[in-house]
Amino acid sequence: MTVARAPDELERVPRAVAIGTFDGVHLGHRRALDAVIASGSTPTVVTFDPHPRKAFGQDVELLSTLARRLELLEEAGIRDVLVLRFDLEFAQTTAEEFAERYLRAIGTEVVAAGSAFRFGHERKGDLDLLRRLGFDVRPVPFVDGVSSSAIRALVKSGEVDRAARMLGRPAEVDGVVVRGEARGERLGYPTANLELEPDLLVPAFGIYAGSARGHRAAISIGVNPHYGGEELKVEPFLLDYEGDLYGERLVVELWRRLRDERAFESEEELVAQIARDVEETRQAERPA
């Protein structure tokens, strides 16, 4: 898949384009992606980074890093992606300018989007405008109840199994493995300490069953209350895995929340509970 940052980095060929942030690449997004793939033209996505809300000073907790979003788009069958930097200057682009500068310039013939799709300065552009400008517009029906905001709410409350039904795959956290305090190794359960991007959504604190690198994983998300911690830590223990992960990017699937994190009466009690968490992880089923 080709990832471009400007229109002139993509060859001008007949394209079918889906436009949006695509945070999470959920089942609703997949309808638009499937529509551009089915068109027969080069399936292309025009997306934005950072999230448009950031340009207007609003906080947003993302379901996916840009790197993961691009991977998911490629897995869905998208051939080319144009990533546009969204800042206050870009936000002044009129709908007509956007259509000519970023759609027509790369050869767009087909645009697939939901009926409520809006774009351009003050969101004045819509599907009717695109039709008047000569594009073949393919309206995409909504998936009832599925949205990035609804999925964020579920993940934030720890309901990752319900979120998976909207995503069409397990919820995830994605980060780089950095050195931690090595307590897990001393206890017999060495964990990978993930450093997350600042805007990535952190699921509800607790212990989860999931997977990473093709291995089941018991994942601790929280502040390690047994040791009086205050700093957020995301620490997957990969079952039956041997190897050095330091400095590597790790995508961790969250299948099911097992329990709250808590302090224990002793370290022995903590280790016994970890053993139960690991056994429960071995029995867990991957959602979606």
N, C-alpha and C positions, 0 to 999 in steps of 0.2 A: 504494500500500500504506500502511495506517495503522500507525504504530509508537507503541505506548502504553507507559507506565511504571507504570501502575496499572490494576487491573481496571475501575474506574469511568470510565476514558477510552475504553473500548470499549462499543459498543452491545450490549445483551444480545439476541443472535439465535441461532438454531440453528447450532452450530459443530461442525466436526470438527477436533480438535487433535492436533498432534504436539508432544511435550515433549522438550527436551534442550538441550545446549550447541550442537550443530551446528557445531563447529569444522571448517572446510573445506567443509562442505556436500557431502560425498563421495557415492559411489554407494550406500552403505548408508543414509545419511540420506535420499537421494532416494526410497528405497522407502517410507519413512514419509510423506514429503511427497506422493508420488503417491497413497498410500492415502487421505489426508485430502482431496485434490483430487477423487478418484473418488467420494467419499461423497455428494456433492451438497450438503452443508452448507457454510457459509462456511469455506474452508480457512484455518486459523489455526495459528500456532506460539507456544508459550510457551518462552522461552529465558532464559538467565541471563548477567549481566555484573556483576562480573568472573567468570572461570571459577571454578567451585566449589572447585577445589584451592587457589586463592589464599587463600580464607577460612581454610583450615587451615594456612597458612604454607608450602605446597608451591609450588615453581617449576613453571611450565608455559610452554612455548614454543608460541605459537599459530600455526596455519596461516593464520588470517584475522583482520583487525581486525573490530570490531563493525560498522563502516560497510560493509565488504565482505561480511560475513556477511548483513546485511540486504539488500544488493543481490542476492546470490545466491539468497536465499529468495524475493525478489520475482520474479526471473527464472524460478524454478521454478514459479511460479503461486500463491504464498501471498498471501492478501488482507490479513491482519492479523497483527501480531506484538506479543505482550506481553513486554517485556523486564523481568525482575525482578532487582533488585539482590541479589546473593548475598553475604551477610556472616554473621558468627557468629550474630547474632540471627535472621536468616532461616533458618539451618540448624537452629534449634530447632523449626521448624514441623512439626507432626505430619503424617503422610500424610493423615489425615482432614481436618485444617484446610486443607491445601493443596488438596485436592479441592473443598472447599466455597468457600474464599476466592478461589481463582484459576481454578478450572475452572467450577464451577457458576455462579459470579458473572458469567461472560461468556457463558453460554448453552451451554456444552459439552454435546454429546450423544454424540459419537463420539470415542474416543481411539485413536490408532494408535501402536503401540510394539512393540519387540522383546520376545520372551518373557522375557528376563532383565531387563527394565526395572524399576528400583527408584527410589523417591522418598520424600521426607519424612524426618523426624528418624531417624537411624540406619538409613536406607534400609529402613524397615519396610513401606513401601507397595509393592504389586505389582499386576499385572493382575487377579488374583482379587479384591483389595480394591476396585478400580474397578468390577468387575462387581457386587459385592455392594452398592455404593453406587448402582447403577442406570445406569451408563454403558454404552454399546455399545462394547465393546472389540474392536479389529481387530488381532490379532497380525500382526507384520510379520516375514517371514523374513530372517535375516541374509544378507549377501553375504559368502561365504566369504573370509576373509583380509583383508577391508577394514575398517580402523579408522583413527581419527585418529592414534593412536599409531604404527601401522605406516607411515602416510604421513609423519609427522614424521621417523621414522628414515630413510626414503628421501631426503627433501629435505635433511636434515642431512648426508647422505653424498654429496649431489650427484646422486643418481639421479632427476632430475626427470622423465625420460621414463617410468620405472616408476611414479612417484607419480601421473602423469597418468592412467594406466590405472585407478587406484583412485578418483581424483577425478572422472573423467569429463570432465576439462578440464585445461589446463595448470596446473602449480603457479604461484604468484604471490608477489611482494612488493608491498607497498602502502605508500606514504609521501608526504610533502609535499616538494616541491622547494625546497631551500634553497641559498644561495650557497656555493660551494666555492672552490677555489684557481685555477680557470679554466685548469688545465694542458691539459685536453683541447682547449679552444678554440685555444690556442697551437699545439698539435700538429696541428690541422686536423680534430679529432674532438670537437666540443663535447658534453659529457655533462651530464645532469641529476643533481645530487647529492641523493639521497633521504634524508630524515630519517625513520627508522622508529619506530613505537611501541615502548616498551621490552620488551613481552612478545611481540613478533612474532618467530617463528623466523627465524634467518638461515641461508640455505643454505650448503653447503660453499663455502669460498672458491674462486674461480676465475673464468673467463670463460665466459659463457653466450650462446647465441643465443635470442632471444625476440621479444617485441613490446610496444609501448605506444602508446596513442592511434591504433591502426590502422596503425602503422608498424613494420616490423621493427626490432629493436634488438639491438645487441651490448652485453652487460651485464657490467660488472666488479664483483665482490663480493670485498672483502678490504681490505688495508691498504696497497696501492700499494707493494710491496717495492722497485720500481725507484728510488723516491724516499725509501726508508728510512722509510716511514710506519708508524705504530702504531695510528692511529684507524681503526675500521671505516668503510668507505665502500661504498655501493651506488650505482653510476653507470651508468645506461643511456645509450648513444648511439643516438638515434633516426635511422635511415637516411632520407634524403630529407625531413627535417623542418626547417622554418624557423619560428621563433616563440619567444616568451618564456614559459617555464614556471614562473618563480619564484613561489612561494607557492601553486602549484596541487597538488592531490592527483593522484598518478599510480599506476595499477595496472599492474604490469609482469609479463607472462607469461614464464615460463622454459621454453623448449622443450627445450633440450639443453645439457649442459655440454661446452664445447669443449676446455678445457685448464686446467691449474693457472695461477695467477698466479705471476710470477717477476720477478727483476731481470734486466736486459739489459746487454750490454757497452757499449752507447751508446744515445743517444736515437734515432739513426737506425735502429738495430736494433729498438727498441721500436715506432717508427712503422711499420716494415715488417711487424712482427707484427700490429699493429692492423689494417693493411690486409688481411692474410690472414684475421683474425677477421671482419672486415666482409664479405668475400667469402663466407666459410663461412656467415655469418648469412643472406646472400642466398639461399643454396642450402638452408637448413634447412627441414624440414617441421614444421608445427604438429602436436603429438600430440593424440590423443583427438578 
